[in-house]
Amino acid sequence: MNYRTLGRTGWKISEISFGAWAIGGSWGDVSDAESLAALHAALDGGVNFFDTADVYGDGRSERLFAKLKKERKEKFYIATKAGRRLPVQTVEGYSRKNLTVWVNRSLKNLNTDTIDLLQLHCPPTEVFYRPEVFGILDDLVKEGKLRHYGVSVEKVEEALKAIEFPNVQSVQIIFNIFRQRPSELFFAEAQKRKVGILARVPLASGMLSGKISAASKFAKDDHRNFNRHGAAFDRGETFSGVDFDTGLRAVGQLKKLVPPNASLAQMALRWILEFPAVTCAIPGAKRPAQVLENIAASNLPPLSKATLKKIGAIYDGEIKPLVQHYW
């Protein structure tokens, strides 16, 4: 495993880390025992950074990390998120009272006194124009409840606005072969300010794993079934906003570019790591075997210029018109 520095925190974190959405909820059935086995496999493979949220299974994934900390002695970092517990997303909902309640709940779930990294969880765009919200986060740091804070965003514009606040240490944004716009402007600005970038949804909800086909079926409680058109939350969270048939067609082309002895998922993760501005990718995993496949991407050799050019052409021809101007 290779490591990169997260923003100005001084933390050296694994460039392939672990996203815990899948072990919390909205991804179909998953057992806690298998989820813990996946987390142990991640630690065994050198992963030392885990991303979760208070709404993943209504605290389920946070409580799994509390168990993990009891069972392992090595140091690792846990980032969680706050904001999506609001029944309706409003700027006013990001109040001192609410943020404090959410943070206290996560502290209890995680069985800790201090959260390593708290991220605002895809709040309304207007929040990024409210300095007082970030002032509340500064106060929570001073109180010792947070070590650092960052944001998770839907849009590049929100990311650019967020990093104007001096104590934002990280931005979590969808970045993958199907969502390339962040690299055009935001990455350079983040590097200037030494802000870490967490590439979320790196496999486009599994589409870029190459394991989904036209015959694939998804459970009723799997967002890939119920959120393709944004019925529950931003549609860009599901298959990165790319319609199912187009995604499969593009994947068919990408499979022809996979290097020998690698999988499409590994190539997709390696593609993300080609960008020095990215601190880490945070693929999810429900089972140890998925973890092992993901972390192996850290040791893949760099992709050739020819391969990168062909990936760019597939994006330009198939995907760009569907996503570039929305997020």
LINGI-V445585 format. One line per field, one symbol per residue. burial: I if it has 24 or more other C-alpha atoms within 12 Angstrom, else O. A space follows every 10 residues. Layout:
burial: ???
This chain:
burial: IIIIIIIIIO IIIIIIIIII IIIIIIIOOI OIOOIIIIII IIIOIIIIII IIIIIIIIII IIIIIIIIIO OOOOOIIIII IIIIIOOOOO IOIIIOOOII OIIIIIIOII OIOIIIIIII IIIIIOIIOO OOIIOIIIOI IOOOIIIIII IIIIIIIIII IIIIIOIIII IIIIIIIIII IIIOOIIOII IOIIIIIIII IIIIIIIIII OIOOOOOOOO OIIIIIIIOO OOOIIIIIII IIIIOIIIII IIIIIOIIIO OIIIIIIIII IIIIIIIIII IIIIIIIIOI IIIIIIIIII OOIOOOIIOO IIOIIOOIII OIIIOOI
